[in-house]
Amino acid sequence: MKAPARDPASATSVAWERPAAWAWILIGGLTVGAFDLLFAMIWWAPLGASPIRIPQSVAAWIIGRDAAFAGGAATALFGAALHFYLMTAIVAIYHVASRGRPWLLEHPLRNGAIYGALCYVLIHVIAVPMFSAAPPRRFLLDWSIACLLAHMLLVGVPCALFARRWHTAQ
């Protein structure tokens, strides 16, 4: 019996079947959330901050700094869950906003960087200072600039790339 004929084009390229939107958004949220957490851990490690303090500082937005840092692994898990929920929402917003707006998909580096900067301002300049249970900290210019750049490059750009990949898949 003869083997079925193979299409030479299919041998070199792998077809990508587009996943469900919710699954793609979840993957995007986990990706940008991991990028953002790793950035913060790498930034603060030379200053002696243990990795557990990073998600605890996110938990401090809700339960206050003293409670978050005293809570150990439980508050770190809560902070990580809150962080990944927020990052998944950020990915979902860009994904939905780019539906029917091809200009958001055409230049993912520029549009993603702008989106990341807007997310930084919304979260760190408006929402956290207004609603956080944690008392205000002193302003750190180098950290603020680094966070802005991280949100542009590690959050916004991947959001745009994830949306572009999903919306342009056949």
Secondary structure, DSSP 8 states (H G I E B T S, - for coil): -------HHHHHS-------HHHHHHHHHHHHHHHHHHHHHHHHGGGT--TTHHHHHHHHHHH-HHHHHHSHHHHHHHHHHHHHHHHHHHHHHHHHHHTT-HHHHH-HHHHHHHHHHHHHIIIIIIIHHHH-SS------HHHHHHHHHHIIIIIIHHHHHHHHHHHH--
